[in-house]
Amino acid sequence: KFEIVDCIFTNFHLPKSSLLLMIDSFVGDRWRRLYSEALAEGYRFLSYGDAMFLQKAVD
């Protein structure tokens, strides 16, 4: 049984990765601003980095 989610927890992924494409499909271009802010605030990326909570972009 397939279900659609409207929010996810995930970590910060590398540029040009398939996981970043998942984020883009979930929140749209907002990921660019989110990642810029995370870098400016010193968040850690990849598997042992910080996590984020994302809500689905509404069209």
C-alpha positions as CSV (number, residue, x, y, z in Angstrom):
1,K,0.0,0.0,0.0
2,F,1.5,3.3,-1.1
3,E,1.0,6.5,0.9
4,I,2.1,10.0,0.3
5,V,3.8,12.0,3.1
6,D,3.7,15.7,3.6
7,C,6.8,16.0,5.9
8,I,10.2,14.3,6.4
9,F,13.2,14.2,8.6
10,T,16.5,14.0,6.7
11,N,20.1,15.2,6.8
12,F,21.8,17.7,4.6
13,H,23.0,16.0,1.3
14,L,25.8,16.6,-1.1
15,P,25.3,18.8,-4.2
16,K,24.4,16.8,-7.4
17,S,23.3,13.8,-5.4
18,S,20.2,11.8,-6.0
19,L,19.3,12.5,-2.3
20,L,19.4,16.2,-3.0
21,L,17.0,15.6,-5.9
22,M,14.6,14.0,-3.4
23,I,14.8,17.2,-1.4
24,D,14.2,19.4,-4.5
25,S,11.2,17.3,-5.4
26,F,9.8,17.7,-1.9
27,V,10.3,21.4,-1.2
28,G,11.2,22.8,-4.6
29,D,13.7,25.6,-5.0
30,R,13.4,26.5,-1.3
31,W,16.3,24.0,-0.7
32,R,18.8,26.5,-2.0
33,R,17.8,29.1,0.6
34,L,17.7,26.4,3.3
35,Y,21.1,25.1,2.4
36,S,22.6,28.6,2.3
37,E,21.3,29.4,5.7
38,A,22.5,26.0,7.1
39,L,26.0,26.7,5.8
40,A,26.0,30.3,7.2
41,E,25.0,28.9,10.6
42,G,27.6,26.2,10.7
43,Y,25.3,23.1,10.3
44,R,27.1,19.9,9.5
45,F,26.3,17.9,6.4
46,L,26.2,14.2,5.5
47,S,25.4,11.1,7.6
48,Y,26.9,12.3,10.9
49,G,25.7,15.9,10.4
50,D,22.6,17.8,11.5
51,A,19.1,16.8,10.6
52,M,16.2,18.9,9.2
53,F,12.5,18.7,9.2
54,L,10.8,19.5,5.9
55,Q,7.2,20.1,5.0
56,K,6.0,19.5,1.4
57,A,5.9,22.6,-0.8
58,V,2.3,23.7,-1.6
59,D,1.8,24.7,-5.2
